[in-house]
Amino acid sequence: MPLGISAPPAGAPDDAVNVSVFAPDLEAVDVHYTDPAGDRAVARLHADDDGTHHGLVPMLRPGASYAFWSRDAVLPADGQLLLDPYARAVLEDDGGAYWGVHVAEDFDWGGDAAPDVPWRDTVIYEAHVRGQSMLHPDVPEELRGSYAGMAHPAMIGHLLGLGVTAVQLLPIHVHLDEPHLQDLGLPNYWGYNTLGFFAPHPAYASPAARAAGPQAIRDELKGMIRLLHQAGLEVILDVVYNHTAEGGPGQKTYSWRGLGESSYYRQDAAGHYVDTTGCGNTLDFSSQPVIDLALASLRHWVEDYHVDGFRFDLAVTLARDEDNRFTPRHRFLQAIAADPVLSHVKMIAEPWDLGHDGWQTGRFPPGFADWNDGFRDTVRDFWVAGRAALEDGGAAPTVARLASVLSGSRETFAASGRGPLASVNLVTAHDGFTLRDLVSYRHKHNQANGESNRDGADDNRSHNHGVEGHTGDESVAAARLLTASNVMATLLLSLGVPMITAGDEFGKTQRGNNNAYCQDNELSWLDWSPDAFGTAMLRHTQAFAKIRREFLQHQPFVYPTIAESSYLLWFNAEGTPMRQEEWTDGSTRLVQLLLGSTSGSIDGLVVFNGHLGDRSIRLPEAVSLRDFRGRAPEATRFELRYGTGARAPHRQGAVFGTGELDTAEGNSITIYRCDGPGTTRP
């Protein structure tokens, strides 16, 4: 029997619905609801041996609010009954209590079809529904900050022009502000504090939809997804199944704690909460009811809302067994892989939590991609912190670790049976510095969060280029732009699946705040009037994304998953294959990478120069363009396509033969196109 509200069995009265709730801690349960006249009604549910209470409830129609309470127990003074964990919509009444709402499941999708973008072509854009359009001048004021605003033509045009294929939305499940934030008068802007796993957050709907009620809110969200799909954009939801808004012991009970505390929350032998999330409670994924809840929620968002994938917050918590140990063979992960609905959508793990042995990047099973923090740290170390070290007269990382992440972090994912497309490459995300702040601040500046700057990460691998924060010094601004452009180029040119954080493409700043989770204001919202830095960053980002897209279009569909038909060839400044001693030489900060496939029609040559000064390079000799298996092309020319250096725009289109000399500008990336083995010349 499905939990929540469902259609009645055959022969039941037409005005009745089936209501079912898992409440093993309660002996008898009543459902309190509004009848068609708007009055409160109460119906008794029947208990089964497995802790489920169910029954036919008359006159509980779409639009009616409802909640549960223990029979014969005194009603709470604050009016907060027990919310249905499976409620499809949630509303707050005038007294501040939350209720589930019965809604109809009908919506005209108009022939909607999933874009179904292959992993190898996917470029993810992590965005916040509210912050994305709040300041956009072309979005009507009444739609700004809403689901409808996210799908406005101005927004879709920007996304398509940028070259992304998937929008990954920060949590849109209905969520609450934590008590400590309420005391500070601050909101939980990011939304990682879920109250309902099946219901959309009402505050992200337009004023008109909110006024019309929960059904209109759902329809606006579905309309957003439909319009994004029509544009070829996938929708991925950031979901938070690791904890709930009920917080730790002693905090307010809304649902799960009152229905079945020990069945939902992970506890030790003494009954104390085991917290692997840092949020006060942890949902226990060794408990079958928790697994069932999460699976039903995921199916609901795919089947009813047509979403294309999920990013799991603190995903290690979701794969901890009875002994609180992570296992890639966890029942929840296996159930997803075997599910006929869920096995066909994108699954992305944030592969860590705060518990024992919580770092598990590379260990999730096939079918999942992982956020690759190793990529993030390596790219920051090479281009950002490395530049700072060199300018201070110190040593900087060599190209060896950079080469590893450029090639898809194969050593990280090989043990799990996965390849480069399991790596979601990122350098920034919603938490941490924006890309512009990464190159503008050495220290975090989180005073606005009300915690005396104690919150947020201290190890940022950042570099302010000589001035902390905003400056009018043009030389500092140019240096920051160069470093940021190198980071963005590396992100979009590496093997794997790149993720761009919204606003990084045009220089968003949070003025040094690296934990803006409680800043629902201009600090977090995207500013659509970029300055010179932002305008240049947008131009660079669009160019790198276009180069990536065109390169992949000229490769076979299996690239880069089949190692036998794909190649990565590494050359030194002299244009000869890199030697082992060069990889381990602490001064090696330049490498040439030729990448392509035996049946591709073009190859790409990318020169990474991490030295502060210019370096003379010799493009690879024709004799060197064949590795020991003889798979590489006999390329005859290299056309300079793009570069991050100051002189690169004046040299675009320049053509070089194999073995010819060129100059790699200091601290820059230069991109060449060359003929591949599948090219047929006239």
Residue pairs with C-beta under 8 A, 6 or more apart in sequence:
1 18
1 20
1 52
1 54
2 18
2 20
2 296
3 20
3 21
3 22
3 52
3 85
3 86
3 292
3 296
4 19
4 20
4 21
4 84
4 85
4 86
4 87
4 88
4 198
5 17
5 18
5 19
5 60
5 66
5 84
5 86
5 88
5 102
6 17
6 18
6 20
7 17
7 18
8 16
8 17
8 18
8 56
9 18
12 18
12 56
13 56
13 58
15 58
15 59
15 61
16 56
16 57
16 58
16 59
16 60
17 56
17 57
17 60
17 102
18 54
18 55
18 56
18 57
19 31
19 43
19 45
19 54
19 55
19 56
19 57
19 60
19 66
20 45
20 52
20 53
20 54
21 29
21 31
21 45
21 52
21 53
21 54
21 68
21 84
21 85
21 86
21 259
22 51
22 52
22 53
22 85
22 259
22 260
22 263
22 289
23 29
23 51
23 52
23 53
23 68
23 82
23 259
23 260
24 50
24 51
24 259
24 260
24 263
25 258
25 259
25 260
25 261
25 262
25 263
26 53
26 70
26 258
26 259
27 47
27 70
27 71
28 44
28 45
28 47
28 53
28 70
28 71
28 72
29 45
29 47
29 53
29 68
29 69
29 70
29 71
30 42
30 43
30 44
30 45
30 68
30 69
30 70
30 71
31 42
31 43
31 45
31 55
31 57
31 60
31 66
31 67
31 68
32 40
32 41
32 42
32 66
32 67
32 68
32 69
32 81
33 40
33 41
33 42
33 43
33 57
33 60
33 64
33 65
33 66
33 67
33 102
34 40
34 41
34 64
34 65
34 66
35 41
35 59
35 60
35 64
36 59
36 61
36 64
41 59
43 55
43 57
43 58
43 60
44 55
44 71
45 53
45 54
45 55
45 68
46 53
46 54
46 55
47 53
48 54
51 260
51 263
53 68
60 66
60 102
61 102
62 102
62 103
62 104
62 215
63 101
63 102
63 103
63 213
63 214
63 215
64 101
64 102
65 91
65 93
65 99
65 100
65 101
65 102
66 84
66 99
66 100
66 101
66 102
67 81
67 82
67 83
67 84
67 98
67 99
67 100
68 81
68 82
68 83
68 84
68 259
69 75
69 81
69 82
70 258
75 81
78 95
78 96
78 97
79 93
79 95
79 96
79 97
80 96
80 97
80 98
80 252
80 253
80 254
81 97
81 99
82 253
82 254
82 255
82 258
82 259
83 90
83 98
83 99
83 100
83 195
83 196
83 254
83 255
84 100
84 255
85 196
85 197
85 255
85 256
85 259
85 293
86 198
86 293
86 296
87 100
87 101
87 196
87 198
87 199
88 100
88 101
88 102
88 103
88 105
88 198
88 199
88 218
88 300
89 100
89 101
89 102
89 103
89 199
89 200
89 214
89 215
89 217
89 218
90 98
90 99
90 100
90 101
90 174
90 195
90 196
90 199
90 202
90 214
91 98
91 99
91 101
91 202
91 213
91 214
92 98
92 99
92 202
93 99
98 195
98 254
100 196
100 199
101 213
101 214
103 214
103 215
103 218
104 215
105 304
107 218
107 219
107 222
109 222
109 226
109 306
110 226
112 225
112 226
112 229
112 230
112 306
113 229
114 229
114 234
114 306
114 308
115 165
115 229
115 232
115 233
115 234
115 308
116 234
116 308
117 165
117 166
117 232
117 234
118 557
119 346
119 369
119 421
119 497
120 421
120 497
120 552
120 559
120 560
120 561
121 165
121 549
121 552
122 165
122 166
122 234
122 346
122 497
123 163
123 164
123 165
123 166
123 492
123 497
123 498
123 499
123 500
123 545
123 548
124 164
124 165
124 166
124 167
124 168
124 236
124 424
124 497
124 498
124 499
124 500
125 159
125 162
125 164
125 166
125 167
125 168
125 499
125 500
125 502
126 168
126 170
126 238
126 429
126 430
126 499
126 500
126 501
126 502
127 150
127 167
127 168
127 169
127 170
127 502
128 169
128 170
128 189
128 190
128 430
128 502
128 524
129 145
129 146
129 147
129 149
129 150
129 169
129 170
129 172
129 204
130 145
130 146
130 189
130 203
130 204
130 520
130 525
131 145
131 189
131 502
131 520
131 524
131 525
131 526
132 149
132 150
132 155
132 502
132 526
133 139
133 143
133 144
133 145
133 146
133 149
133 150
133 152
133 155
133 526
134 144
134 145
134 149
134 525
134 526
135 144
135 522
135 525
135 526
135 527
135 528
136 144
136 149
136 152
136 154
136 155
136 526
136 528
137 528
137 529
138 152
138 154
139 149
139 152
139 154
139 155
140 152
142 206
142 207
142 208
143 149
143 152
143 206
145 204
146 204
146 205
146 206
146 209
146 220
147 200
147 204
147 205
147 206
147 209
147 220
147 221
147 223
147 224
148 205
148 206
148 209
148 220
148 223
148 224
149 155
149 206
150 167
150 169
150 224
150 228
151 223
151 224
151 225
151 227
151 228
156 227
156 228
156 231
156 233
159 167
159 231
159 233
160 231
160 232
160 233
161 542
162 500
162 505
162 538
162 541
162 542
162 545
163 542
163 545
163 546
163 548
163 549
164 233
164 500
164 545
165 232
165 233
165 234
166 233
166 234
166 235
166 236
166 308
166 309
166 346
167 228
167 233
167 234
167 235
167 236
168 236
168 237
168 238
168 311
168 348
168 499
169 235
169 236
169 237
169 238
170 190
170 191
170 238
170 430
171 190
171 191
171 192
171 194
171 201
171 237
171 238
171 239
171 240
171 313
172 191
172 200
172 201
172 204
172 221
172 237
173 191
173 194
173 195
173 196
173 197
173 198
173 199
173 200
173 201
173 239
173 240
174 194
174 195
174 196
174 199
174 200
174 201
174 202
175 188
175 191
175 192
175 193
175 194
175 195
175 201
175 240
175 245
176 188
176 193
176 195
176 245
177 186
177 187
177 188
177 193
178 188
178 193
178 245
178 247
179 247
179 251
179 252
181 187
181 188
181 518
184 450
184 518
186 449
186 450
186 518
186 519
187 518
187 520
188 517
188 518
189 516
189 517
189 518
189 519
189 520
189 524
190 430
190 431
190 517
191 201
191 240
192 240
192 279
192 313
192 517
193 240
193 244
193 245
193 279
194 240
194 241
194 243
194 244
194 245
195 244
195 245
195 254
195 255
197 239
197 241
197 293
197 294
197 297
198 296
198 297
198 300
199 214
200 217
200 218
200 221
202 210
202 214
202 217
203 210
204 221
205 216
205 217
205 220
205 221
206 220
208 216
209 216
209 217
209 219
209 220
210 216
210 217
221 305
222 305
222 306
224 235
225 235
225 305
225 306
225 307
226 306
228 234
228 235
229 235
229 306
234 308
234 309
234 346
235 306
235 307
235 308
235 309
236 307
236 308
236 309
236 310
236 311
236 346
236 348
237 301
237 307
237 309
237 310
237 311
238 310
238 311
238 313
239 297
239 298
239 310
239 311
239 312
239 313
240 313
240 314
241 283
241 294
241 297
241 312
241 313
241 318
242 276
242 277
242 279
242 282
242 283
242 313
242 314
242 315
242 317
242 318
242 353
243 277
243 279
243 280
243 281
243 282
243 283
243 317
244 254
244 255
244 256
244 264
244 281
244 283
245 254
246 252
246 253
246 254
246 255
246 256
246 257
246 280
246 281
247 279
247 280
247 281
248 273
248 275
248 280
248 281
249 272
249 273
249 280
251 280
256 264
256 265
257 264
257 265
260 289
262 271
263 284
263 287
263 289
263 290
264 283
264 284
264 287
264 289
264 290
265 273
265 281
265 282
265 283
265 284
266 273
266 274
266 276
266 282
266 283
266 284
266 286
266 320
266 324
267 273
267 274
267 284
268 274
273 280
273 281
273 282
274 282
274 324
274 355
275 281
275 282
275 354
275 355
276 282
276 314
276 316
276 317
276 320
276 324
276 353
276 354
276 355
276 358
277 314
277 317
277 353
277 354
278 354
282 317
282 355
283 290
283 294
283 317
284 290
285 291
285 294
285 317
285 318
285 319
285 320
285 330
285 332
286 320
286 321
286 322
286 324
288 331
291 331
291 332
291 335
294 318
294 332
295 332
295 335
295 336
295 339
295 342
298 310
298 336
298 342
299 339
299 341
299 342
301 307
301 310
302 341
302 342
302 345
303 341
307 345
308 345
308 346
309 345
309 346
309 347
309 348
310 345
310 346
310 347
310 348
311 348
311 349
311 350
311 371
312 318
312 347
312 348
312 349
312 350
313 350
314 350
314 352
314 353
314 354
315 349
315 350
315 351
315 352
315 353
315 364
316 326
316 349
316 351
316 352
316 353
316 355
316 358
316 359
316 360
317 353
317 355
318 330
318 332
318 333
319 326
319 327
319 328
319 330
319 332
319 333
319 364
320 326
320 327
320 330
320 355
321 327
321 330
324 355
324 356
325 357
326 357
326 358
326 360
326 363
328 363
328 364
328 365
328 416
329 365
333 364
333 365
333 367
333 368
336 342
336 343
336 347
336 367
337 343
337 365
337 366
337 367
343 367
346 369
347 367
347 368
347 369
348 368
348 369
348 370
348 371
348 424
349 364
349 368
349 369
349 370
349 371
350 371
351 359
351 360
351 361
351 362
351 363
351 364
351 370
351 371
351 373
352 358
352 359
352 360
352 361
352 373
361 370
361 371
361 372
361 373
361 374
361 412
362 370
362 409
362 412
362 413
362 415
362 416
362 418
362 422
363 415
363 416
364 370
364 416
364 422
365 416
365 417
366 416
366 417
366 418
366 422
368 422
369 421
369 422
369 423
369 424
369 497
370 413
370 422
370 423
370 424
371 424
371 426
371 429
371 499
372 405
372 409
372 412
372 423
372 424
372 425
372 426
372 496
374 405
374 409
374 412
375 405
375 409
375 423
375 425
375 426
375 427
375 494
375 496
376 426
376 427
376 428
377 461
378 397
378 401
378 402
378 404
378 405
379 402
379 405
379 427
379 487
379 490
379 491
380 427
380 438
380 460
380 461
380 462
380 487
381 397
381 401
381 461
382 396
382 397
382 399
382 401
382 402
382 490
382 610
383 483
383 486
383 487
383 490
383 610
383 667
384 438
384 439
384 461
384 462
384 463
384 483
384 487
385 396
385 461
385 462
385 463
386 396
386 397
386 589
386 610
387 396
387 463
387 483
387 610
387 612
387 667
388 442
388 463
389 395
389 396
390 396
390 611
390 612
391 612
395 586
396 589
396 610
398 583
398 584
398 585
398 586
398 587
398 588
398 589
399 583
399 588
399 589
399 590
399 591
399 608
399 610
400 583
400 584
400 588
402 490
402 591
402 608
402 610
403 570
403 583
403 591
403 593
404 410
404 411
405 425
405 494
405 496
406 490
406 493
406 494
406 495
406 568
406 593
406 608
407 420
407 494
407 495
407 568
408 419
408 420
408 421
408 423
408 494
408 495
408 496
408 560
409 420
409 423
409 496
410 419
410 420
412 423
413 419
413 420
413 422
413 423
416 422
419 560
419 561
420 495
420 496
420 560
420 561
421 496
421 497
421 560
421 561
422 496
423 495
423 496
423 497
424 496
424 497
424 498
424 499
425 491
425 494
425 496
425 497
425 498
425 499
426 491
426 498
426 499
426 501
427 435
427 438
427 487
427 488
427 490
427 491
428 434
428 435
428 438
428 501
428 504
429 499
429 501
430 501
431 457
431 514
431 515
431 517
432 456
432 457
432 460
432 514
432 515
433 441
433 444
433 460
433 462
433 510
433 512
433 514
434 501
434 503
434 504
434 508
434 509
434 510
435 484
435 487
435 488
435 501
435 504
435 507
435 508
435 537
436 480
436 484
436 504
436 507
436 508
436 509
436 533
436 534
436 537
437 462
437 509
437 510
437 511
437 512
437 513
437 514
438 460
438 461
438 462
438 463
438 484
438 487
439 462
439 463
439 464
439 465
439 480
439 483
439 484
439 487
440 464
440 465
440 468
440 469
440 470
440 480
440 509
440 512
441 460
441 462
441 464
441 468
441 469
441 512
442 462
442 463
442 464
442 468
443 468
443 512
444 453
444 456
444 457
444 458
444 460
444 512
444 513
444 514
444 515
445 453
445 469
445 511
445 512
445 513
446 453
446 454
446 455
446 456
446 512
446 513
446 514
446 515
447 453
448 513
448 519
448 523
449 455
449 456
449 513
449 515
449 516
449 517
449 518
449 519
450 518
455 515
456 513
456 514
456 515
457 514
457 515
460 514
463 483
465 476
465 479
465 480
465 483
466 473
466 476
466 479
467 473
467 476
468 512
469 511
469 512
470 509
470 511
471 477
477 532
477 533
478 646
480 533
481 533
481 536
481 537
482 644
482 645
482 646
482 667
482 668
483 667
484 507
484 537
485 536
485 537
485 540
485 644
485 669
486 644
486 667
486 668
486 669
488 500
488 504
488 505
488 537
488 540
488 541
488 544
489 540
489 544
489 644
489 669
489 671
490 608
490 669
491 498
491 500
491 544
492 498
492 541
492 544
492 545
492 547
492 548
493 544
493 547
493 548
493 604
493 606
493 669
493 671
495 560
495 568
495 595
498 548
500 541
502 508
502 526
503 526
503 527
504 537
504 541
505 537
505 538
505 541
505 542
506 530
506 534
506 535
506 537
506 538
506 541
507 530
507 531
507 533
507 534
507 537
507 538
508 526
508 527
508 534
510 516
510 519
510 523
510 524
511 523
513 519
513 523
516 523
516 524
530 537
530 538
540 644
543 642
544 642
547 604
547 641
547 642
547 671
550 602
551 602
551 604
552 559
554 600
554 601
554 602
554 676
555 566
555 596
555 597
555 600
556 565
556 597
556 599
556 600
558 565
559 565
559 566
559 597
559 600
560 566
560 597
564 631
565 597
565 598
565 599
565 631
566 595
566 596
566 597
566 598
567 594
567 595
567 596
567 597
567 598
567 627
567 631
567 632
568 593
568 594
568 595
569 577
569 593
569 594
569 595
569 620
569 625
569 627
569 632
570 577
570 578
570 591
570 592
570 593
570 594
571 577
571 578
571 591
571 592
571 593
571 594
571 620
571 624
572 578
572 579
572 582
572 588
572 590
572 591
572 592
573 590
573 592
573 615
573 616
573 617
573 618
573 664
574 617
574 618
575 592
575 617
575 618
575 619
575 620
575 621
575 624
575 659
576 620
576 621
576 624
577 624
577 627
578 591
582 588
589 609
589 610
589 611
590 607
590 608
590 609
590 610
590 611
590 615
590 617
590 664
591 607
591 608
592 605
592 606
592 607
592 608
592 617
592 619
592 620
593 605
593 606
593 607
593 608
594 603
594 604
594 605
594 620
594 625
594 632
594 674
595 603
595 604
595 606
596 602
596 603
596 604
596 632
596 633
596 676
596 677
597 676
598 631
598 677
598 678
599 677
599 678
600 676
600 677
600 678
601 675
601 676
601 678
601 679
602 673
602 674
602 675
602 676
602 679
603 633
603 635
603 673
603 674
603 675
603 676
604 671
604 672
604 673
604 674
605 619
605 620
605 638
605 671
605 672
605 673
605 674
606 669
606 670
606 671
606 672
607 617
607 664
607 669
607 670
607 671
607 672
608 669
609 615
609 617
609 664
609 665
609 666
609 667
609 668
609 669
609 670
610 667
611 666
611 667
612 666
612 667
613 666
614 663
614 664
614 665
614 666
615 663
615 664
615 666
616 661
616 662
616 663
616 664
617 661
617 662
617 663
617 664
618 659
618 660
618 661
618 662
619 638
619 656
619 657
619 658
619 659
619 660
619 661
619 662
619 672
620 635
620 658
620 659
621 658
621 659
622 634
622 635
622 636
622 658
622 659
625 632
625 633
625 634
625 635
625 658
626 632
626 634
632 677
633 674
633 675
633 676
633 677
633 679
634 677
635 658
635 674
635 675
635 676
636 657
636 658
636 675
637 655
637 656
637 657
637 658
637 674
637 675
638 655
638 656
638 657
638 658
638 672
638 673
638 674
639 653
639 654
639 655
639 656
639 672
639 673
639 674
640 648
640 651
640 652
640 653
640 654
640 655
640 656
640 662
640 670
640 671
640 672
641 652
641 671
641 672
641 673
642 648
642 652
642 670
642 671
643 649
643 651
643 652
643 665
643 668
643 669
643 670
643 671
644 668
644 669
644 670
645 664
645 665
645 666
645 668
645 670
646 665
647 665
648 665
648 668
648 670
656 662
656 672
662 670
664 670
675 681
